[in-house]
Amino acid sequence: MLFVDFIEIYQSDACSRLKKTTQANKRFLIDSKITPYFVKLPLSEIKPTDVRKWQNELMALKDEKGKGYSETYLKTINNQLTSIFNYAVKFYHLPENPCHLAGSMSKKSATPKEFWTPEEFNKFIVALKEAPESYTMFMLLYFTGIHEGEMLALTPLDIDFERSIIRIEKNYQCVDGEDYITSPKTHKGNRTVVMPEVIKKCLADYMEQVYGLKPDDRLFPYYKTKLYKDMNKACKKSGVKKNRVHDIRHSHTSLLIDMGCSPLLVAERLCHERVSTTTEVYSHLFPTKQTEVANL
């Protein structure tokens, strides 16, 4: 059986157990990064050397600025190919998984996460003062650390001003032009997040300005593309280095670490399953902390 034919079998089975958004991401990764290379090869004849050549080509790819794929993304792609062969071994009697001998194409640990210092965020957010909806969304992301999909799914019913909490129970995604409200990625994703006073005021002011807002309406009825566009504009206007929207979550985490919060508290805030995940991924500190160490 050719690799391309087996992929149809694999995706049909695997995707039937996944959410729509996860299905779309999985299909994109396979169709764009894996299938084109192995398309004409019989599944049983793919050797570890073939996998190594594929890995080398991906690691050598560069964009117009000379930047390659991140270590994390390379690991994600490699893990996907490994899963495909594991499926063939388990259900279709493939003798062995060639990925196991080929090894990984990324370092054991991911590269340090990009983040903004409080000074950088303050410059950035001032550039959004004239856009109340974007100002409120980015304030929420920075001071709560929630995912953008979780924020875009929020309704007035999720906000409890008396208890100063936000209930995270949903996730918003758009796939092929259709809106989907799903559960958070993991069971632990269902949680309550305590709001600092600055967010309580920010949210209250914003909700007062939204005309005809109903209890079950989305507070921010926008696509993620609006976040990306507004972020790029504000970065250019403020002169702050350009980051991804998801990097604001890293900025929130670094803020907590800089405030002296324990790894356990940070892990709970980010709904990580294990504290070790938090300590491994967010071990870096603000640049000012390095200076403090040097001056001891």
C-alpha positions as CSV (number, residue, x, y, z in Angstrom):
1,M,0.0,0.0,0.0
2,L,1.3,3.5,-0.9
3,F,1.8,5.9,1.9
4,V,-0.8,8.3,0.4
5,D,-3.4,5.6,0.4
6,F,-2.7,4.6,4.0
7,I,-3.0,8.3,5.1
8,E,-6.6,8.3,4.0
9,I,-7.3,5.3,6.3
10,Y,-5.4,6.8,9.2
11,Q,-7.1,10.2,8.9
12,S,-10.5,8.7,8.6
13,D,-10.1,6.8,11.8
14,A,-8.1,9.3,13.8
15,C,-10.1,12.4,12.9
16,S,-13.4,10.7,13.9
17,R,-12.3,10.9,17.5
18,L,-11.2,14.6,17.4
19,K,-12.8,18.0,17.6
20,K,-13.3,19.9,14.3
21,T,-10.5,22.3,15.0
22,T,-8.1,19.6,15.9
23,Q,-9.1,17.6,12.8
24,A,-8.3,20.7,10.6
25,N,-4.9,21.3,12.2
26,K,-4.0,17.6,11.9
27,R,-5.0,17.4,8.2
28,F,-3.1,20.6,7.4
29,L,0.1,19.3,9.1
30,I,-0.1,15.9,7.3
31,D,-1.1,17.3,3.9
32,S,1.4,20.1,3.8
33,K,4.5,18.8,5.6
34,I,4.4,15.0,5.4
35,T,2.4,13.5,2.5
36,P,4.2,15.4,-0.3
37,Y,7.5,13.8,0.6
38,F,6.3,10.2,1.1
39,V,3.4,10.3,-1.4
40,K,4.8,7.8,-3.9
41,L,6.6,5.4,-1.5
42,P,5.0,2.1,-0.4
43,L,4.4,2.3,3.4
44,S,6.4,-0.9,4.2
45,E,9.4,0.3,2.2
46,I,10.0,3.6,4.1
47,K,13.3,3.3,5.9
48,P,14.9,5.3,8.8
49,T,17.2,6.9,6.2
50,D,14.1,8.2,4.3
51,V,12.8,9.7,7.5
52,R,16.2,11.3,8.1
53,K,16.3,12.8,4.7
54,W,12.8,14.2,5.2
55,Q,13.8,15.7,8.6
56,N,16.9,17.3,7.1
57,E,14.9,19.0,4.3
58,L,12.4,20.4,6.9
59,M,15.2,21.7,9.1
60,A,16.9,23.3,6.1
61,L,13.8,25.2,5.0
62,K,14.0,29.0,5.5
63,D,11.6,31.9,4.8
64,E,12.5,35.1,2.9
65,K,14.1,36.4,6.1
66,G,16.2,33.3,6.5
67,K,14.2,32.0,9.5
68,G,13.5,28.3,9.8
69,Y,10.8,26.4,11.7
70,S,10.9,26.6,15.5
71,E,12.2,23.6,17.5
72,T,8.7,23.1,18.9
73,Y,7.1,23.1,15.5
74,L,9.6,20.6,14.1
75,K,9.0,18.3,17.1
76,T,5.2,18.5,16.4
77,I,5.6,17.5,12.8
78,N,8.0,14.7,13.7
79,N,5.5,13.4,16.4
80,Q,2.8,13.3,13.8
81,L,4.7,11.1,11.4
82,T,5.7,8.9,14.4
83,S,2.0,8.6,15.3
84,I,1.1,7.5,11.7
85,F,3.7,4.7,11.8
86,N,2.7,3.7,15.3
87,Y,-0.9,3.3,14.0
88,A,0.4,1.1,11.1
89,V,2.4,-1.1,13.5
90,K,-0.5,-1.5,15.9
91,F,-3.4,-2.1,13.5
92,Y,-1.8,-3.1,10.1
93,H,1.1,-5.3,11.2
94,L,3.9,-3.0,10.0
95,P,7.0,-4.7,11.4
96,E,8.5,-1.6,13.0
97,N,8.3,2.2,13.1
98,P,11.2,3.8,11.1
99,C,10.9,7.0,13.1
100,H,12.2,5.3,16.2
101,L,15.5,4.6,14.6
102,A,15.6,7.9,12.8
103,G,15.3,9.9,16.0
104,S,13.9,13.4,16.6
105,M,14.8,16.5,14.6
106,S,14.5,18.9,17.5
107,K,16.3,19.6,20.7
108,K,15.0,18.0,23.9
109,S,13.9,21.4,25.3
110,A,12.1,24.1,23.4
111,T,13.6,27.5,22.8
112,P,12.8,30.1,25.4
113,K,9.3,31.7,24.9
114,E,9.0,35.2,23.6
115,F,7.4,37.7,26.0
116,W,6.9,41.4,26.7
117,T,8.1,43.1,29.9
118,P,5.5,45.2,31.7
119,E,7.1,48.3,30.2
120,E,6.7,46.9,26.7
121,F,3.1,45.9,27.3
122,N,2.3,49.4,28.7
123,K,3.6,51.0,25.5
124,F,1.7,48.5,23.3
125,I,-1.7,48.8,25.1
126,V,-1.6,52.6,25.0
127,A,-1.6,52.3,21.2
128,L,-5.0,50.6,21.4
129,K,-6.7,53.2,23.6
130,E,-8.9,54.4,20.7
131,A,-10.2,50.8,20.0
132,P,-12.2,49.8,23.2
133,E,-12.9,46.2,22.0
134,S,-9.2,45.5,21.1
135,Y,-8.0,47.3,24.2
136,T,-10.2,45.2,26.4
137,M,-9.3,41.9,24.7
138,F,-5.5,42.4,25.0
139,M,-5.9,43.6,28.6
140,L,-7.7,40.4,29.4
141,L,-5.1,38.2,27.7
142,Y,-2.2,39.9,29.5
143,F,-3.7,40.0,33.0
144,T,-5.5,36.6,33.1
145,G,-3.3,34.4,30.8
146,I,-6.3,32.8,29.2
147,H,-6.2,31.5,25.6
148,E,-7.5,33.7,22.8
149,G,-10.1,31.0,21.9
150,E,-11.3,31.0,25.5
151,M,-11.6,34.7,25.6
152,L,-13.5,34.9,22.3
153,A,-16.1,32.4,23.7
154,L,-16.8,34.5,26.8
155,T,-20.4,35.7,27.5
156,P,-21.7,38.1,30.2
157,L,-22.9,34.9,32.1
158,D,-19.2,33.9,32.5
159,I,-18.3,37.1,34.3
160,D,-19.0,37.3,38.1
161,F,-18.1,40.8,39.2
162,E,-19.2,40.2,42.8
163,R,-16.8,37.3,43.2
164,S,-14.2,38.8,40.9
165,I,-14.0,35.7,38.7
166,I,-14.2,34.6,35.1
167,R,-15.6,31.1,34.4
168,I,-13.7,29.4,31.6
169,E,-15.9,26.7,30.2
170,K,-15.8,27.2,26.4
171,N,-13.5,27.6,23.5
172,Y,-14.2,29.5,20.3
173,Q,-12.9,28.3,16.9
174,C,-13.7,29.1,13.3
175,V,-13.1,26.2,10.8
176,D,-13.8,26.7,7.1
177,G,-15.9,29.8,7.8
178,E,-18.1,28.1,10.4
179,D,-18.1,29.1,14.1
180,Y,-17.7,26.4,16.7
181,I,-18.0,26.7,20.5
182,T,-16.4,23.7,22.1
183,S,-15.1,22.7,25.5
184,P,-11.6,23.7,26.5
185,K,-8.6,21.5,25.3
186,T,-8.4,19.5,28.5
187,H,-10.7,18.7,31.5
188,K,-8.5,20.9,33.6
189,G,-9.3,23.8,31.2
190,N,-12.7,24.2,32.9
191,R,-11.7,26.6,35.6
192,T,-12.3,29.9,37.2
193,V,-9.8,32.8,36.9
194,V,-9.6,35.5,39.5
195,M,-9.8,39.0,38.0
196,P,-7.5,41.8,39.3
197,E,-9.3,45.1,39.9
198,V,-7.9,46.6,36.7
199,I,-9.6,43.9,34.6
200,K,-12.9,44.3,36.6
201,K,-13.0,47.9,35.7
202,C,-11.9,47.4,32.1
203,L,-14.6,44.7,31.5
204,A,-17.3,46.7,33.2
205,D,-16.6,49.8,31.2
206,Y,-16.5,47.8,27.9
207,M,-19.8,46.0,28.6
208,E,-21.5,49.2,29.4
209,Q,-20.6,50.5,25.9
210,V,-21.9,47.4,24.0
211,Y,-25.4,48.1,22.8
212,G,-28.1,45.5,23.5
213,L,-25.7,43.0,25.0
214,K,-27.6,39.8,26.1
215,P,-26.5,37.4,28.8
216,D,-25.5,34.6,26.3
217,D,-24.0,36.9,23.6
218,R,-20.3,36.6,22.9
219,L,-18.6,39.6,24.5
220,F,-16.2,39.7,21.6
221,P,-17.9,38.6,18.4
222,Y,-14.7,38.6,16.3
223,Y,-12.4,36.2,14.5
224,K,-8.8,35.6,15.7
225,T,-7.7,37.5,12.6
226,K,-8.8,40.7,14.2
227,L,-6.4,40.1,17.1
228,Y,-3.5,39.5,14.7
229,K,-4.2,42.6,12.6
230,D,-4.7,44.9,15.6
231,M,-1.6,43.5,17.3
232,N,0.5,44.2,14.3
233,K,-0.8,47.8,14.0
234,A,-0.3,48.5,17.7
235,C,3.3,47.1,17.6
236,K,4.1,49.3,14.6
237,K,2.6,52.4,16.3
238,S,4.2,51.8,19.7
239,G,7.6,50.6,18.4
240,V,7.3,47.5,20.6
241,K,8.9,44.3,19.2
242,K,6.4,42.2,17.3
243,N,5.2,39.0,19.0
244,R,2.4,36.4,18.4
245,V,-0.9,36.8,20.1
246,H,-0.2,33.6,22.0
247,D,3.0,35.1,23.3
248,I,0.9,37.4,25.5
249,R,0.2,34.2,27.6
250,H,3.9,33.8,28.0
251,S,4.1,37.5,29.0
252,H,1.5,36.9,31.7
253,T,3.4,33.9,33.0
254,S,6.6,35.8,33.2
255,L,4.8,38.6,35.0
256,L,3.7,36.1,37.6
257,I,7.2,34.7,38.0
258,D,8.6,38.1,38.4
259,M,6.1,38.9,41.1
260,G,7.4,35.8,43.0
261,C,4.4,33.5,42.4
262,S,5.2,29.8,43.1
263,P,5.4,27.3,40.2
264,L,2.3,25.6,41.7
265,L,0.3,28.8,41.6
266,V,1.5,29.6,38.0
267,A,0.6,26.0,36.9
268,E,-2.9,26.4,38.3
269,R,-3.4,29.8,36.6
270,L,-2.4,28.3,33.3
271,C,-4.3,25.0,33.9
272,H,-1.2,22.9,33.3
273,E,-1.7,19.2,34.1
274,R,1.8,19.1,35.8
275,V,3.9,21.6,37.6
276,S,6.9,20.2,35.8
277,T,5.5,21.5,32.6
278,T,5.5,25.0,34.0
279,T,9.0,24.8,35.4
280,E,10.4,23.4,32.2
281,V,8.7,25.8,29.7
282,Y,8.8,29.0,31.8
283,S,12.2,28.8,33.5
284,H,13.4,32.0,32.0
285,L,13.0,35.3,33.9
286,F,12.8,38.9,32.9
287,P,16.1,40.5,31.8
288,T,16.1,42.7,34.9
289,K,16.3,39.7,37.1
290,Q,19.5,38.6,35.4
291,T,20.9,42.0,36.3
292,E,19.9,41.6,39.9
293,V,21.7,38.2,40.1
294,A,24.9,39.8,38.6
295,N,24.8,42.6,41.2
296,L,24.6,40.2,44.2
